[in-house]
């Protein structure tokens, strides 16, 4: 288990510091993805599923994905934030798959810091 260290918000910081900390105008957003599958997939079926997901949605939209078939986190590959359109594209792709029974796409959250005080 890793502990996130959140920088205090009360300081006046320069643009360079805000950029390094990824706060204020440099905040980066991502979202969780969880899915309930129709049946458990074999290792080769999981590989095919994830490969298609990465090719069709993640790489095509310039995103990054960490996780597996049934749970993960999506963020922008380079600096920046995932968007509402990215959330909808991921949800639509999962919903179109026969292997998936139900999909839940989380709200956009800060990728680097925890707590409501960091949400814009």
C-alpha positions in Angstrom: 0.0 0.0 0.0 1.4 3.4 -0.9 0.6 6.6 0.8 -0.2 9.7 -1.2 1.3 12.9 0.1 -0.9 15.8 -0.8 0.6 19.2 -0.9 -1.1 21.9 1.3 -3.2 24.3 -0.7 -2.7 27.3 1.4 0.7 28.4 0.0 1.2 30.9 -2.8 3.1 28.9 -5.4 4.8 30.0 -8.6 3.5 28.7 -11.9 6.5 26.3 -12.1 5.7 24.8 -8.7 2.1 24.4 -9.5 3.1 22.6 -12.7 5.5 20.3 -10.9 2.9 19.4 -8.3 0.1 19.1 -10.9 -2.2 21.3 -9.0 -4.5 24.3 -9.9 -4.5 24.9 -13.7 -2.1 21.8 -14.1 -4.4 19.3 -12.4 -4.7 16.0 -14.3 -8.0 14.0 -14.2 -8.7 10.4 -14.8 -11.4 7.8 -14.0 -11.9 4.3 -12.7 -13.4 1.5 -14.8 -15.0 -1.6 -13.4 -16.9 -4.4 -15.2 -18.8 -7.5 -14.4 -18.1 -10.2 -16.9 -20.6 -12.8 -18.3 -18.2 -15.6 -17.4 -14.6 -15.8 -16.3 -12.2 -15.4 -19.2 -9.2 -17.6 -19.9 -5.7 -16.0 -19.9 -5.7 -16.0 -23.8 -9.2 -14.5 -23.9 -8.2 -11.8 -21.5 -5.1 -11.0 -23.7 -7.3 -10.7 -26.8 -9.9 -8.5 -25.0 -7.3 -6.1 -23.5 -5.4 -5.9 -26.8 -8.6 -4.9 -28.6 -9.4 -2.4 -25.8 -6.0 -0.8 -25.9 -6.0 -0.6 -29.7 -9.6 0.6 -30.2 -10.0 3.1 -27.4 -7.0 3.7 -25.2 -4.3 4.3 -27.8 -6.7 5.8 -30.3 -7.7 8.5 -27.8 -4.2 9.2 -26.5 -5.0 7.6 -23.1 -3.1 5.4 -20.6 -4.7 2.4 -18.8 -3.6 0.5 -15.8 -5.5 -2.6 -14.7 -7.0 -5.7 -16.1 -10.2 -6.8 -17.8 -12.5 -6.2 -14.9 -11.0 -3.2 -13.2 -8.6 -0.3 -13.9 -7.8 3.3 -14.1 -7.8 5.5 -17.2 -5.8 8.8 -17.6 -4.2 10.9 -20.3 -1.0 9.4 -21.7 0.8 12.7 -21.8 0.2 15.7 -19.5 -3.4 16.7 -19.4 -6.7 15.2 -18.4 -9.1 12.5 -19.6 -12.4 14.1 -20.7 -16.1 13.3 -20.4 -15.9 12.2 -24.0 -13.2 9.7 -23.1 -15.4 8.3 -20.3 -18.3 7.9 -22.6 -16.1 6.2 -25.3 -14.7 3.7 -22.8 -18.2 3.0 -21.4 -19.6 2.5 -24.9 -16.8 0.2 -26.0 -17.2 -2.0 -22.9 -21.0 -2.0 -23.3 -20.7 -3.2 -26.9 -18.7 -6.3 -25.8 -20.5 -9.6 -25.4 -18.1 -10.7 -22.7 -19.3 -7.8 -20.4 -22.4 -8.0 -18.3 -22.3 -4.6 -16.7 -19.8 -1.6 -16.7 -19.3 1.2 -14.2 -17.2 4.2 -15.2 -16.3 6.4 -12.3 -16.3 10.2 -12.2 -13.3 12.2 -13.2 -10.9 12.5 -10.2 -7.5 13.9 -9.6 -4.9 11.4 -10.7 -2.2 12.7 -8.3 -3.9 13.9 -5.1 -6.7 12.7 -3.0 -9.5 14.8 -1.5 -12.3 17.1 -2.6 -10.1 20.2 -2.0 -8.1 19.3 -5.1 -11.1 19.1 -7.4 -11.6 22.2 -9.6 
